[in-house]
Each structure stands twice: as C-alpha cells, then as structure tokens.
Amino acid sequence: MSDPVLEILNKNNLSFKVSGRDYLIKCLNPDHEDTNPSFRIDRVSGIAHCFSCGFKTNIFKYFGIFTNPVPLKILNLKKKLQELRITTEQEFPPGYTPWTKPFRGISANTLKHFGAFYTNQVEKLQDRIIFPVKDITNRIQVFVARHTLSNGNPKYINYPGGVEIPVYPSYLEKPEKSLILVEGIFDMLNLYDKGVTNAICCFGTNTLQNSTKQKLLPFKAQGVTHIYILFDGDEAGEKAAKQLKPILEQDQFIVEIIKLPDGSDPGELDQIDVTSIKEYTTK
C-alpha cells in the first residue's frame, strides 16, 4: 500500500525516524533551530506539529499538495483501528522532568498520578507545572501548563495551542454511577486528592456546549447515569451550570447542580467539604 507521507519525506530528502504512528523529523519552522528533532507527522493524515516551538501544519499543504492522496475509505478505516488500539506511548517536550513536591495544597502523590512535570528547555513552558491531557485512546492531545507564581501571566496556557481539549480525565479509573463535573484542572485535582475519584474537569464553562455527546460518551459506556455540576460559586459559574444542565439532560443523564457559597470554588474546598460532597453524590 502506498505511503504518500513517506513519499513526500523521501522526495524532499528529509531524514526521519518512525515513532509510534508518527514520523519524527526536524522542525519545518524556518525560525526554529531544531537540534533535537521534535516535529511529529501523522503517517496517515499528514497533520504535523512541533512539540518544541508549537509550529503546526499539514505536510501535504506545506509542500503544495492540497488533497491527501490516501483513499478516504482507507483513511477512515485506519482512524477506526487507531481509536480501538489503546496505546501507552507518551511524548513529552524536551527537558521533561517529573514533578516531585506538593503544589497549591495538592499532594505530590496525586500530581505524580496525573503525570505532572516541568521543563526549562521550552521557553513557553518555563516556570510552569504541566499536565499531559490524553484522549480515550490514552494518546496525549495537549499539555496544560499552570504558572507556578500566583501573579504569573497568563496563569494557564495550552501547548500546543489551538487544540480541542477533551474532558480530563477522559474516562474514570473504575466504573461509577455518577461523576462530578468541575471547571478547572486544579478543581478536579483537589477533589481527587481528598478522595473523590469520579471528578472530571471541562476546562472552562463553555467547552461542552456543542460537544457533550462526543466528550461524555465514554462515561455513559462506563455506566454513568448521574452528573453533578460543581462550578465556581460566582455569577458566571451559576449561569453556566444552568445553561449546561438541559444540554446534558438531552443526552439522557440525570443532572443536578451543586451550588457553592459565593466566591468559593472546588479547588479551595477542605477535606470536610469534599467528604460531604462525596457522601452526597455517591450512588
């Protein structure tokens, strides 16, 4: 079977190595001196991005080929096979170093469990605690990085940018009848750290408006029937929860909003509060 991505690499004398489902080459960004090749190209779709500088493109368009010559049926078949194949491959930015200490009240064990790390070799990620966010196939989709300084700006960045983020985690560690939906990653981490293992975050209040079926289907398959919305205790959080509730109900979930006191958020709840929420939501 032909491999049009490989043909492009050979035609343009680009050295590469095979890494999982990707070809790995030096970055094509002319402004990036990629001494340690970090530019990954999907061997089927040609979609490519650099985990070092964030440059993104499609290898076909980059070289002036505006249609992928791989037959559509073959492409779709490969995508389905890839979705069914669970992979443990993990690709991290240069300088990856595991995080080993508590941060913002979250224990080192919990941070380690979710793969937290840091790096000083990627400028955009310096002075940040970073989390790999994976999809249902266990493949990393994006890195979410929080500044370690309280006044760091911006507080959060997604690396690379422009990637649609799945809910996190994208599936539960064990079957549950209910899950708790929070806004931010540290909301989820605080709940998990205090014993609530069925919490997931949606990275903002509006990210589920048009994609609930796609992002929450794995949980329905795990047996989840109830969703508790636990957004921030402010006007924006309350408004977003009320807007999201009927959307989730259309997907056949039983939905309840848990209202927090004004000015509070799940990331600040203490052990007593989290235990109370766990007892209330256990089905």
C-alpha positions in Angstrom: 0.0 0.0 0.0 1.4 3.5 -0.9 2.6 5.8 1.8 2.2 9.4 0.5 3.7 11.0 3.6 6.8 8.8 3.3 7.0 9.7 -0.4 7.0 13.4 0.4 9.7 12.9 3.0 11.9 11.0 0.6 11.2 13.3 -2.3 12.4 16.3 -0.2 15.4 14.4 1.3 14.1 14.8 4.8 15.6 12.5 7.4 13.1 10.8 9.7 12.5 8.1 12.2 9.3 6.2 12.9 7.9 6.9 16.3 4.6 5.0 17.0 2.0 6.2 14.5 4.1 9.2 13.5 7.2 10.2 11.5 9.6 12.3 13.6 11.8 14.9 11.7 13.5 18.2 12.4 11.0 21.1 12.6 10.0 22.8 9.3 9.6 26.1 11.0 12.4 28.3 9.5 12.7 30.2 12.7 13.3 27.1 14.8 16.8 25.5 15.0 15.6 22.1 16.0 18.7 20.3 17.0 16.7 17.6 18.8 14.1 16.5 16.2 10.7 17.2 17.7 8.4 17.7 14.7 5.8 14.9 14.6 3.9 14.0 11.4 0.8 11.7 11.5 1.7 8.9 9.0 -1.9 8.8 7.7 -3.4 12.3 7.8 -0.2 14.3 7.4 -1.2 16.5 10.3 2.0 17.7 12.0 3.2 19.9 14.9 6.3 20.6 16.8 6.3 19.9 20.5 9.2 22.3 21.0 8.1 25.5 19.3 4.4 24.8 18.7 4.5 25.2 14.9 1.6 23.3 13.2 0.9 22.5 9.6 -0.2 19.7 7.3 2.6 18.1 5.4 0.6 17.9 2.2 -0.4 21.5 2.1 3.1 22.5 3.3 4.6 21.0 0.1 1.8 22.3 -2.2 -0.4 19.2 -2.3 -3.9 20.3 -1.3 -5.6 16.9 -1.2 -4.5 13.8 0.8 -4.0 11.1 -1.9 -4.8 8.4 0.6 -8.2 7.0 -0.4 -10.9 8.2 2.0 -12.1 4.7 2.9 -8.6 3.6 3.8 -8.1 6.8 5.9 -11.4 6.2 7.8 -10.6 2.6 8.4 -7.2 3.4 9.8 -8.7 6.0 12.1 -11.2 3.5 13.4 -8.4 1.0 14.0 -6.4 3.6 15.8 -9.3 4.5 18.0 -9.7 0.9 19.0 -6.0 0.5 19.8 -5.1 1.5 23.3 -1.5 2.9 23.3 0.7 3.7 26.2 3.0 5.9 24.1 3.8 9.2 25.8 5.6 12.0 24.0 6.8 14.9 26.2 8.5 18.2 25.4 12.3 18.4 25.7 13.7 18.6 29.2 10.8 16.6 30.7 11.3 16.3 34.5 8.7 14.7 36.8 7.2 16.9 39.4 8.1 15.6 42.9 6.7 18.0 45.5 3.2 19.3 46.7 1.8 22.3 44.9 -1.1 24.5 46.0 -2.2 22.0 48.6 -2.2 19.1 46.2 -0.1 16.2 47.4 3.0 15.0 45.4 1.4 11.6 45.0 -1.7 13.0 43.3 0.4 15.2 41.0 2.6 12.2 40.1 -0.5 10.1 39.4 -1.6 12.6 36.8 1.8 12.9 35.2 2.8 16.4 36.3 6.2 17.6 35.2 8.2 20.7 34.4 10.8 21.7 31.8 13.3 24.5 31.4 14.1 23.8 27.8 10.9 25.2 26.2 10.5 28.9 26.7 6.7 28.9 26.7 6.6 26.3 29.4 9.2 27.6 31.8 8.1 28.2 35.4 5.1 26.1 35.0 3.7 22.8 36.3 2.5 20.8 33.2 -0.1 18.1 32.8 -0.4 15.7 29.8 -4.1 15.6 28.7 -5.0 12.4 27.0 -8.0 11.2 25.0 -9.9 8.0 25.4 -7.2 6.1 23.5 -4.6 7.2 26.0 -2.9 9.4 23.4 -1.7 12.8 24.5 -3.7 15.6 22.9 -2.3 18.7 24.6 -0.3 19.8 27.6 -2.0 22.1 30.1 0.5 24.3 32.0 -0.1 26.5 35.0 2.3 29.2 36.1 3.9 28.4 39.4 3.7 32.0 40.5 0.3 33.3 41.8 0.8 36.5 39.7 2.2 34.7 36.6 0.6 35.8 33.4 -1.1 34.1 31.7 -2.0 31.8 34.5 -2.7 28.9 32.1 -1.5 28.0 28.6 -2.3 25.1 26.4 0.6 23.6 24.5 0.4 23.4 21.5 -2.4 26.0 21.2 -5.5 25.6 19.0 -6.2 22.0 20.1 -9.7 21.0 21.2 -9.2 19.6 24.7 -11.1 16.6 25.9 -12.6 16.5 29.4 -10.0 15.4 31.9 -9.6 12.6 32.8 -11.3 11.3 29.6 -12.6 8.2 31.5 -13.0 7.0 35.1 -10.5 4.8 36.8 -13.3 2.5 37.9 -17.0 2.2 36.9 -19.2 4.7 38.6 -22.9 5.6 38.5 -22.1 9.3 38.9 -19.5 11.8 38.1 -18.8 15.4 39.3 -18.1 18.0 36.6 -15.9 20.9 37.5 -14.4 23.8 35.5 -10.7 23.6 36.1 -7.9 21.1 36.4 -7.0 22.1 40.0 -10.6 21.9 40.9 -10.5 18.2 39.8 -7.1 17.6 41.4 -8.3 19.0 44.8 -11.3 16.7 44.8 -9.2 13.7 43.7 -6.6 14.4 46.3 -9.2 14.3 49.0 -10.9 11.1 48.0 -13.3 11.9 45.1 -12.0 9.8 42.2 -15.0 10.4 39.9 -14.4 14.1 39.3 -13.6 15.4 35.8 -12.9 18.9 34.5 -14.1 20.5 31.3 -11.5 23.4 31.1 -14.0 26.2 31.3 -17.7 26.7 31.4 -18.4 26.8 27.7 -16.4 23.9 26.3 -19.2 21.4 26.5 -21.9 23.4 24.9 -21.7 21.7 21.5 -19.7 18.5 22.2 -21.4 16.7 25.1 -22.1 13.5 23.2 -18.6 13.2 21.9 -16.8 14.0 25.2 -19.1 12.2 27.6 -19.9 9.1 25.6 -17.1 7.1 27.3 -18.6 7.8 30.7 -22.0 6.6 29.6 -20.4 3.4 28.4 -18.8 3.0 31.8 -22.3 3.1 33.4 -22.6 6.8 34.5 -26.2 7.9 34.8 -25.9 11.0 37.1 -23.8 14.1 36.6 -23.3 16.7 39.4 -22.3 20.1 38.1 -19.9 21.7 40.6 -18.9 25.0 39.1 -17.4 28.1 40.8 -19.6 29.9 43.3 -20.0 33.1 41.3 -22.5 34.5 38.9 -20.6 33.2 35.8 -20.4 29.7 37.3 -24.0 29.6 38.3 -25.2 30.9 34.9 -23.0 28.3 33.0 -24.3 25.5 35.2 -27.9 26.4 34.4 -27.2 26.6 30.7 -25.4 23.2 30.7 -27.9 21.3 32.7 -30.6 20.9 29.9 -27.9 20.0 27.4 -26.7 17.1 29.5 -30.3 16.0 30.2 -30.8 15.8 26.4 -28.0 13.2 26.4 -30.1 11.1 28.9 -28.1 12.0 32.0 -29.8 12.8 35.4 -28.3 16.2 36.2 -28.1 18.1 39.5 -26.3 21.4 40.2 -24.4 21.7 43.5 -24.2 25.4 44.4 -21.1 26.6 46.3 -21.1 29.7 48.5 -20.4 33.0 46.7 -16.7 33.5 45.9 -15.6 29.8 46.5 -14.5 27.2 44.1 -13.9 23.4 44.2 -10.2 23.9 44.2 -10.4 25.6 47.6 -12.7 23.1 49.4 -11.3 21.5 52.5 -11.4 17.8 53.5 -14.7 18.2 55.4 -16.4 19.8 52.5 -15.1 17.3 49.9 -16.1 14.4 52.1 -19.6 15.8 52.4 -19.8 16.1 48.6 -18.6 12.6 48.2 -21.2 11.2 50.5 -24.0 13.3 48.8 -23.0 12.2 45.3 -22.3 8.5 45.9 -24.9 6.4 44.1 
